[in-house]
């Protein structure tokens, strides 16, 4: 099947085409930095330990 029905393009995040066929602009996906994620996990563990 040359056209992916349920697949999402990894570049523009639209449905129905492959990333290498993409003519759209790259979408910016905001993600927390690894440091922020680790600090959040440490804080959560601290809170659980206190209670």
C-alpha distance matrix in Angstrom:
0.0 3.8 5.7 6.9 9.1 11.7 11.9 15.1 15.9 18.7 20.7 21.2 20.1 18.2 15.0 11.7 11.5 11.9 15.6 15.9 14.8 17.4 20.2 22.0 25.0 25.0 26.2 29.3 29.0 32.5 33.0 36.4 37.7 38.0 41.8 41.6 39.4 41.8 44.9 43.5 43.0 46.5 48.0 46.4 47.7 51.1 51.2 50.3 53.0 55.7 55.1
3.8 0.0 3.8 6.5 9.4 12.3 11.6 14.1 14.0 16.9 18.3 18.8 18.4 16.4 13.7 10.2 9.1 9.4 13.0 12.7 11.3 14.1 16.9 19.0 22.1 22.4 24.0 27.2 27.4 31.0 31.8 35.3 36.5 37.1 40.8 40.7 38.8 41.3 44.3 43.1 42.8 46.3 47.8 46.4 47.9 51.2 51.4 50.7 53.4 55.9 55.6
5.7 3.8 0.0 3.8 6.2 9.3 9.0 11.3 11.7 15.0 16.4 16.3 15.5 13.2 10.2 6.6 6.3 8.0 11.8 12.4 10.5 12.5 15.1 16.7 19.8 20.3 21.5 24.7 24.9 28.6 29.5 33.1 34.6 35.5 39.2 38.7 36.9 39.7 42.4 41.0 40.9 44.5 45.8 44.3 46.0 49.3 49.2 48.7 51.5 53.9 53.4
6.9 6.5 3.8 0.0 3.8 5.9 5.4 8.4 9.6 12.8 14.8 14.8 13.3 11.5 8.2 5.4 6.0 7.2 10.9 12.5 11.4 12.7 15.7 16.6 19.3 19.1 19.8 22.8 22.5 26.0 26.7 30.2 31.8 32.5 36.2 35.6 33.6 36.4 39.2 37.7 37.5 41.1 42.3 40.8 42.5 45.7 45.7 45.0 47.9 50.3 49.8
9.1 9.4 6.2 3.8 0.0 3.8 5.7 8.6 10.9 14.2 16.3 15.6 13.5 11.1 7.3 5.2 7.9 10.1 13.4 15.6 14.1 14.7 17.2 17.5 20.3 20.2 20.3 23.3 22.7 26.1 27.0 30.4 32.4 33.2 36.8 35.9 33.8 36.8 39.3 37.5 37.4 41.1 42.1 40.3 42.2 45.4 45.0 44.4 47.4 49.7 48.9
11.7 12.3 9.3 5.9 3.8 0.0 3.8 6.7 9.9 12.7 15.3 14.7 11.8 10.2 6.7 6.6 9.2 10.8 13.4 16.2 15.4 15.4 18.2 17.8 20.0 19.3 18.9 21.4 20.3 23.5 24.1 27.4 29.5 30.2 33.8 32.7 30.5 33.4 36.0 34.0 33.8 37.6 38.5 36.7 38.5 41.7 41.3 40.6 43.7 45.9 45.1
11.9 11.6 9.0 5.4 5.7 3.8 0.0 3.8 6.6 9.2 12.0 12.0 9.4 8.6 5.8 5.9 7.1 7.6 9.9 12.9 12.7 12.6 15.7 15.4 17.4 16.4 16.3 18.8 17.9 21.2 21.7 25.1 26.9 27.6 31.3 30.5 28.5 31.3 34.0 32.4 32.2 35.9 37.0 35.5 37.2 40.4 40.3 39.8 42.7 45.0 44.5
15.1 14.1 11.3 8.4 8.6 6.7 3.8 0.0 3.8 6.2 8.8 8.4 5.7 5.6 4.4 6.5 7.1 7.5 8.4 12.0 11.9 10.7 13.7 12.6 14.1 12.9 12.5 15.1 14.3 17.7 18.6 22.1 24.0 25.1 28.6 27.8 26.0 29.0 31.5 30.0 30.2 33.8 34.8 33.5 35.5 38.5 38.4 38.2 41.1 43.2 42.9
15.9 14.0 11.7 9.6 10.9 9.9 6.6 3.8 0.0 3.8 5.5 5.9 4.9 5.5 6.1 7.4 6.1 5.5 5.0 8.7 8.9 7.4 10.5 9.7 11.1 9.9 10.5 13.3 13.3 17.0 18.1 21.8 23.3 24.6 28.1 27.6 26.2 29.2 31.7 30.5 31.0 34.4 35.5 34.6 36.6 39.4 39.6 39.6 42.4 44.5 44.5
18.7 16.9 15.0 12.8 14.2 12.7 9.2 6.2 3.8 0.0 3.8 6.1 5.5 8.1 9.5 11.2 9.6 7.9 5.8 9.3 10.9 9.1 12.1 10.9 11.0 8.6 9.1 11.1 10.9 14.4 15.1 18.7 19.9 21.1 24.6 24.3 23.0 25.9 28.5 27.6 28.0 31.3 32.6 31.9 33.8 36.6 37.0 37.1 39.7 41.9 42.1
20.7 18.3 16.4 14.8 16.3 15.3 12.0 8.8 5.5 3.8 0.0 3.8 5.8 8.2 10.6 12.3 10.3 9.0 5.9 8.7 9.9 7.2 9.3 7.8 7.4 5.1 6.7 9.3 10.3 13.9 15.4 19.1 20.2 21.9 25.2 24.9 24.1 27.1 29.4 28.7 29.6 32.7 33.8 33.5 35.6 38.1 38.5 39.0 41.5 43.5 43.9
21.2 18.8 16.3 14.8 15.6 14.7 12.0 8.4 5.9 6.1 3.8 0.0 3.8 5.5 8.8 11.1 10.0 10.1 8.0 10.9 10.8 7.4 8.5 5.8 5.9 4.8 5.2 8.8 10.1 13.9 16.0 19.8 21.5 23.6 26.7 25.8 25.2 28.5 30.5 29.4 30.6 33.8 34.6 34.1 36.5 38.9 39.0 39.6 42.3 44.1 44.3
20.1 18.4 15.5 13.3 13.5 11.8 9.4 5.7 4.9 5.5 5.8 3.8 0.0 3.8 6.7 9.8 9.7 10.2 9.0 12.6 12.6 9.8 11.6 9.2 9.6 8.1 7.0 9.8 9.7 13.4 15.1 18.9 20.9 22.7 26.0 24.9 23.8 27.2 29.2 27.8 28.7 32.1 32.8 32.0 34.4 37.0 36.9 37.2 40.1 41.9 41.9
18.2 16.4 13.2 11.5 11.1 10.2 8.6 5.6 5.5 8.1 8.2 5.5 3.8 0.0 3.8 6.9 7.7 9.5 9.6 12.8 11.6 9.1 10.6 8.7 10.4 10.3 9.7 13.0 13.2 16.8 18.7 22.5 24.7 26.5 29.7 28.5 27.4 30.8 32.8 31.2 32.1 35.6 36.1 35.1 37.6 40.3 40.0 40.2 43.2 45.0 44.7
15.0 13.7 10.2 8.2 7.3 6.7 5.8 4.4 6.1 9.5 10.6 8.8 6.7 3.8 0.0 3.8 6.1 8.6 10.1 13.2 11.8 10.4 12.5 11.5 13.8 13.7 13.3 16.4 16.2 19.8 21.2 24.9 27.1 28.5 31.9 30.8 29.2 32.5 34.7 33.0 33.5 37.1 37.8 36.5 38.7 41.6 41.3 41.2 44.2 46.2 45.7
11.7 10.2 6.6 5.4 5.2 6.6 5.9 6.5 7.4 11.2 12.3 11.1 9.8 6.9 3.8 0.0 3.8 7.1 9.9 12.1 10.2 10.0 12.3 12.4 15.3 15.6 16.0 19.4 19.4 23.1 24.5 28.1 30.1 31.4 34.9 33.9 32.3 35.5 37.9 36.2 36.6 40.2 41.1 39.7 41.8 44.8 44.6 44.3 47.3 49.4 48.9
11.5 9.1 6.3 6.0 7.9 9.2 7.1 7.1 6.1 9.6 10.3 10.0 9.7 7.7 6.1 3.8 0.0 3.8 6.6 8.4 6.5 6.9 9.7 10.7 13.6 13.9 15.2 18.6 19.1 22.8 24.2 27.8 29.4 30.6 34.2 33.6 32.2 35.2 37.7 36.4 36.8 40.3 41.4 40.3 42.3 45.2 45.3 45.2 47.9 50.1 49.9
11.9 9.4 8.0 7.2 10.1 10.8 7.6 7.5 5.5 7.9 9.0 10.1 10.2 9.5 8.6 7.1 3.8 0.0 3.8 5.5 5.3 6.5 10.2 11.4 13.7 13.3 15.0 18.0 18.4 22.1 23.1 26.6 27.8 28.7 32.4 32.2 30.7 33.5 36.2 35.3 35.4 38.8 40.2 39.3 41.0 44.0 44.3 44.2 46.8 49.1 49.1
15.6 13.0 11.8 10.9 13.4 13.4 9.9 8.4 5.0 5.8 5.9 8.0 9.0 9.6 10.1 9.9 6.6 3.8 0.0 3.8 5.4 5.1 8.8 9.6 11.1 10.2 12.3 15.1 15.9 19.5 20.5 24.1 24.9 26.0 29.6 29.6 28.4 31.1 33.8 33.1 33.5 36.7 38.1 37.5 39.3 42.1 42.6 42.7 45.2 47.5 47.7
15.9 12.7 12.4 12.5 15.6 16.2 12.9 12.0 8.7 9.3 8.7 10.9 12.6 12.8 13.2 12.1 8.4 5.5 3.8 0.0 3.8 5.5 8.7 10.8 12.4 12.1 15.0 17.7 18.9 22.5 23.5 27.0 27.5 28.5 32.0 32.3 31.3 33.8 36.6 36.2 36.5 39.6 41.2 40.7 42.4 45.2 45.9 46.0 48.3 50.7 51.1
14.8 11.3 10.5 11.4 14.1 15.4 12.7 11.9 8.9 10.9 9.9 10.8 12.6 11.6 11.8 10.2 6.5 5.3 5.4 3.8 0.0 3.8 6.5 9.3 11.9 12.7 15.4 18.7 20.1 23.8 25.3 28.9 29.8 31.1 34.6 34.6 33.6 36.4 38.9 38.3 38.8 42.0 43.3 42.8 44.6 47.4 47.8 48.0 50.5 52.7 53.0
17.4 14.1 12.5 12.7 14.7 15.4 12.6 10.7 7.4 9.1 7.2 7.4 9.8 9.1 10.4 10.0 6.9 6.5 5.1 5.5 3.8 0.0 3.8 5.6 8.2 9.2 11.9 15.3 17.0 20.7 22.6 26.2 27.3 29.0 32.3 32.1 31.3 34.3 36.6 35.9 36.7 39.9 41.0 40.5 42.6 45.2 45.6 45.9 48.5 50.5 50.8
20.2 16.9 15.1 15.7 17.2 18.2 15.7 13.7 10.5 12.1 9.3 8.5 11.6 10.6 12.5 12.3 9.7 10.2 8.8 8.7 6.5 3.8 0.0 3.8 6.8 9.3 12.1 15.6 18.0 21.5 23.9 27.5 28.7 30.8 33.8 33.4 33.1 36.2 38.2 37.5 38.7 41.8 42.6 42.4 44.7 47.1 47.3 48.0 50.6 52.4 52.7
22.0 19.0 16.7 16.6 17.5 17.8 15.4 12.6 9.7 10.9 7.8 5.8 9.2 8.7 11.5 12.4 10.7 11.4 9.6 10.8 9.3 5.6 3.8 0.0 3.8 6.6 8.8 12.4 14.8 18.3 21.0 24.6 26.0 28.4 31.3 30.6 30.4 33.6 35.4 34.6 36.0 39.1 39.7 39.5 42.0 44.3 44.4 45.1 47.8 49.5 49.8
25.0 22.1 19.8 19.3 20.3 20.0 17.4 14.1 11.1 11.0 7.4 5.9 9.6 10.4 13.8 15.3 13.6 13.7 11.1 12.4 11.9 8.2 6.8 3.8 0.0 3.8 6.3 9.4 12.4 15.7 18.5 22.0 23.2 25.8 28.5 27.8 28.0 31.2 32.8 32.2 33.8 36.7 37.3 37.4 39.9 42.0 42.2 43.2 45.8 47.3 47.8
25.0 22.4 20.3 19.1 20.2 19.3 16.4 12.9 9.9 8.6 5.1 4.8 8.1 10.3 13.7 15.6 13.9 13.3 10.2 12.1 12.7 9.2 9.3 6.6 3.8 0.0 3.8 6.5 9.3 12.6 15.0 18.6 19.7 22.1 24.9 24.4 24.4 27.5 29.3 28.8 30.3 33.1 33.9 34.0 36.4 38.5 38.9 39.9 42.3 44.0 44.5
26.2 24.0 21.5 19.8 20.3 18.9 16.3 12.5 10.5 9.1 6.7 5.2 7.0 9.7 13.3 16.0 15.2 15.0 12.3 15.0 15.4 11.9 12.1 8.8 6.3 3.8 0.0 3.8 6.2 9.6 12.4 16.0 17.7 20.4 23.1 22.1 22.1 25.4 27.0 26.1 27.8 30.7 31.2 31.2 33.8 35.9 36.0 37.0 39.6 41.1 41.5
29.3 27.2 24.7 22.8 23.3 21.4 18.8 15.1 13.3 11.1 9.3 8.8 9.8 13.0 16.4 19.4 18.6 18.0 15.1 17.7 18.7 15.3 15.6 12.4 9.4 6.5 3.8 0.0 3.8 6.3 9.4 12.7 14.3 17.3 19.7 18.6 19.0 22.4 23.6 23.0 24.9 27.7 28.1 28.3 31.0 32.8 33.0 34.3 36.8 38.2 38.8
29.0 27.4 24.9 22.5 22.7 20.3 17.9 14.3 13.3 10.9 10.3 10.1 9.7 13.2 16.2 19.4 19.1 18.4 15.9 18.9 20.1 17.0 18.0 14.8 12.4 9.3 6.2 3.8 0.0 3.8 6.3 10.0 12.1 14.8 17.4 16.1 15.9 19.4 20.9 19.9 21.6 24.6 25.0 25.0 27.6 29.6 29.8 30.8 33.4 34.9 35.4
32.5 31.0 28.6 26.0 26.1 23.5 21.2 17.7 17.0 14.4 13.9 13.9 13.4 16.8 19.8 23.1 22.8 22.1 19.5 22.5 23.8 20.7 21.5 18.3 15.7 12.6 9.6 6.3 3.8 0.0 3.8 6.8 9.3 12.4 14.5 12.8 13.2 16.7 17.7 16.8 18.9 21.7 21.9 22.2 24.9 26.6 26.8 28.2 30.7 31.9 32.6
33.0 31.8 29.5 26.7 27.0 24.1 21.7 18.6 18.1 15.1 15.4 16.0 15.1 18.7 21.2 24.5 24.2 23.1 20.5 23.5 25.3 22.6 23.9 21.0 18.5 15.0 12.4 9.4 6.3 3.8 0.0 3.8 6.4 9.0 11.4 9.9 9.7 13.2 14.6 13.8 15.5 18.3 18.9 19.1 21.6 23.6 24.0 25.2 27.5 29.0 29.8
36.4 35.3 33.1 30.2 30.4 27.4 25.1 22.1 21.8 18.7 19.1 19.8 18.9 22.5 24.9 28.1 27.8 26.6 24.1 27.0 28.9 26.2 27.5 24.6 22.0 18.6 16.0 12.7 10.0 6.8 3.8 0.0 3.8 6.5 8.1 6.1 6.5 10.0 10.9 10.4 12.5 15.0 15.5 16.1 18.6 20.2 20.8 22.3 24.5 25.8 26.9
37.7 36.5 34.6 31.8 32.4 29.5 26.9 24.0 23.3 19.9 20.2 21.5 20.9 24.7 27.1 30.1 29.4 27.8 24.9 27.5 29.8 27.3 28.7 26.0 23.2 19.7 17.7 14.3 12.1 9.3 6.4 3.8 0.0 3.8 5.4 5.3 6.4 8.8 10.0 10.8 12.6 14.4 15.5 16.8 18.7 20.2 21.4 23.0 24.6 26.1 27.7
38.0 37.1 35.5 32.5 33.2 30.2 27.6 25.1 24.6 21.1 21.9 23.6 22.7 26.5 28.5 31.4 30.6 28.7 26.0 28.5 31.1 29.0 30.8 28.4 25.8 22.1 20.4 17.3 14.8 12.4 9.0 6.5 3.8 0.0 3.8 5.5 5.1 6.1 8.5 9.8 10.6 12.2 14.2 15.3 16.6 18.3 20.0 21.2 22.5 24.4 26.1
41.8 40.8 39.2 36.2 36.8 33.8 31.3 28.6 28.1 24.6 25.2 26.7 26.0 29.7 31.9 34.9 34.2 32.4 29.6 32.0 34.6 32.3 33.8 31.3 28.5 24.9 23.1 19.7 17.4 14.5 11.4 8.1 5.4 3.8 0.0 3.8 5.4 5.1 6.0 8.5 9.9 10.4 12.1 14.1 15.3 16.3 18.3 20.0 20.9 22.5 24.6
41.6 40.7 38.7 35.6 35.9 32.7 30.5 27.8 27.6 24.3 24.9 25.8 24.9 28.5 30.8 33.9 33.6 32.2 29.6 32.3 34.6 32.1 33.4 30.6 27.8 24.4 22.1 18.6 16.1 12.8 9.9 6.1 5.3 5.5 3.8 0.0 3.8 5.5 5.2 6.1 8.6 9.9 10.5 12.2 14.3 15.3 16.5 18.4 19.9 21.1 22.9
39.4 38.8 36.9 33.6 33.8 30.5 28.5 26.0 26.2 23.0 24.1 25.2 23.8 27.4 29.2 32.3 32.2 30.7 28.4 31.3 33.6 31.3 33.1 30.4 28.0 24.4 22.1 19.0 15.9 13.2 9.7 6.5 6.4 5.1 5.4 3.8 0.0 3.8 5.5 5.2 6.3 8.7 10.0 10.6 12.5 14.3 15.5 16.7 18.5 20.2 21.6
41.8 41.3 39.7 36.4 36.8 33.4 31.3 29.0 29.2 25.9 27.1 28.5 27.2 30.8 32.5 35.5 35.2 33.5 31.1 33.8 36.4 34.3 36.2 33.6 31.2 27.5 25.4 22.4 19.4 16.7 13.2 10.0 8.8 6.1 5.1 5.5 3.8 0.0 3.8 5.4 5.1 6.2 8.6 9.8 10.6 12.3 14.3 15.4 16.4 18.4 20.3
44.9 44.3 42.4 39.2 39.3 36.0 34.0 31.5 31.7 28.5 29.4 30.5 29.2 32.8 34.7 37.9 37.7 36.2 33.8 36.6 38.9 36.6 38.2 35.4 32.8 29.3 27.0 23.6 20.9 17.7 14.6 10.9 10.0 8.5 6.0 5.2 5.5 3.8 0.0 3.8 5.4 5.1 6.1 8.5 9.9 10.5 12.3 14.3 15.2 16.5 18.6
43.5 43.1 41.0 37.7 37.5 34.0 32.4 30.0 30.5 27.6 28.7 29.4 27.8 31.2 33.0 36.2 36.4 35.3 33.1 36.2 38.3 35.9 37.5 34.6 32.2 28.8 26.1 23.0 19.9 16.8 13.8 10.4 10.8 9.8 8.5 6.1 5.2 5.4 3.8 0.0 3.8 5.5 5.1 6.2 8.7 9.9 10.6 12.4 14.2 15.5 16.9
43.0 42.8 40.9 37.5 37.4 33.8 32.2 30.2 31.0 28.0 29.6 30.6 28.7 32.1 33.5 36.6 36.8 35.4 33.5 36.5 38.8 36.7 38.7 36.0 33.8 30.3 27.8 24.9 21.6 18.9 15.5 12.5 12.6 10.6 9.9 8.6 6.3 5.1 5.4 3.8 0.0 3.8 5.5 5.1 6.2 8.6 9.9 10.6 12.3 14.4 15.7
46.5 46.3 44.5 41.1 41.1 37.6 35.9 33.8 34.4 31.3 32.7 33.8 32.1 35.6 37.1 40.2 40.3 38.8 36.7 39.6 42.0 39.9 41.8 39.1 36.7 33.1 30.7 27.7 24.6 21.7 18.3 15.0 14.4 12.2 10.4 9.9 8.7 6.2 5.1 5.5 3.8 0.0 3.8 5.4 5.1 6.2 8.7 9.9 10.5 12.4 14.5
48.0 47.8 45.8 42.3 42.1 38.5 37.0 34.8 35.5 32.6 33.8 34.6 32.8 36.1 37.8 41.1 41.4 40.2 38.1 41.2 43.3 41.0 42.6 39.7 37.3 33.9 31.2 28.1 25.0 21.9 18.9 15.5 15.5 14.2 12.1 10.5 10.0 8.6 6.1 5.1 5.5 3.8 0.0 3.8 5.5 5.0 6.3 8.7 9.8 10.7 12.6
46.4 46.4 44.3 40.8 40.3 36.7 35.5 33.5 34.6 31.9 33.5 34.1 32.0 35.1 36.5 39.7 40.3 39.3 37.5 40.7 42.8 40.5 42.4 39.5 37.4 34.0 31.2 28.3 25.0 22.2 19.1 16.1 16.8 15.3 14.1 12.2 10.6 9.8 8.5 6.2 5.1 5.4 3.8 0.0 3.8 5.4 5.2 6.3 8.6 10.0 10.9
47.7 47.9 46.0 42.5 42.2 38.5 37.2 35.5 36.6 33.8 35.6 36.5 34.4 37.6 38.7 41.8 42.3 41.0 39.3 42.4 44.6 42.6 44.7 42.0 39.9 36.4 33.8 31.0 27.6 24.9 21.6 18.6 18.7 16.6 15.3 14.3 12.5 10.6 9.9 8.7 6.2 5.1 5.5 3.8 0.0 3.8 5.4 5.1 6.1 8.7 10.1
51.1 51.2 49.3 45.7 45.4 41.7 40.4 38.5 39.4 36.6 38.1 38.9 37.0 40.3 41.6 44.8 45.2 44.0 42.1 45.2 47.4 45.2 47.1 44.3 42.0 38.5 35.9 32.8 29.6 26.6 23.6 20.2 20.2 18.3 16.3 15.3 14.3 12.3 10.5 9.9 8.6 6.2 5.0 5.4 3.8 0.0 3.8 5.5 5.1 6.2 8.8
51.2 51.4 49.2 45.7 45.0 41.3 40.3 38.4 39.6 37.0 38.5 39.0 36.9 40.0 41.3 44.6 45.3 44.3 42.6 45.9 47.8 45.6 47.3 44.4 42.2 38.9 36.0 33.0 29.8 26.8 24.0 20.8 21.4 20.0 18.3 16.5 15.5 14.3 12.3 10.6 9.9 8.7 6.3 5.2 5.4 3.8 0.0 3.8 5.4 5.2 6.4
50.3 50.7 48.7 45.0 44.4 40.6 39.8 38.2 39.6 37.1 39.0 39.6 37.2 40.2 41.2 44.3 45.2 44.2 42.7 46.0 48.0 45.9 48.0 45.1 43.2 39.9 37.0 34.3 30.8 28.2 25.2 22.3 23.0 21.2 20.0 18.4 16.7 15.4 14.3 12.4 10.6 9.9 8.7 6.3 5.1 5.5 3.8 0.0 3.8 5.5 5.4
53.0 53.4 51.5 47.9 47.4 43.7 42.7 41.1 42.4 39.7 41.5 42.3 40.1 43.2 44.2 47.3 47.9 46.8 45.2 48.3 50.5 48.5 50.6 47.8 45.8 42.3 39.6 36.8 33.4 30.7 27.5 24.5 24.6 22.5 20.9 19.9 18.5 16.4 15.2 14.2 12.3 10.5 9.8 8.6 6.1 5.1 5.4 3.8 0.0 3.8 5.6
55.7 55.9 53.9 50.3 49.7 45.9 45.0 43.2 44.5 41.9 43.5 44.1 41.9 45.0 46.2 49.4 50.1 49.1 47.5 50.7 52.7 50.5 52.4 49.5 47.3 44.0 41.1 38.2 34.9 31.9 29.0 25.8 26.1 24.4 22.5 21.1 20.2 18.4 16.5 15.5 14.4 12.4 10.7 10.0 8.7 6.2 5.2 5.5 3.8 0.0 3.8
55.1 55.6 53.4 49.8 48.9 45.1 44.5 42.9 44.5 42.1 43.9 44.3 41.9 44.7 45.7 48.9 49.9 49.1 47.7 51.1 53.0 50.8 52.7 49.8 47.8 44.5 41.5 38.8 35.4 32.6 29.8 26.9 27.7 26.1 24.6 22.9 21.6 20.3 18.6 16.9 15.7 14.5 12.6 10.9 10.1 8.8 6.4 5.4 5.6 3.8 0.0
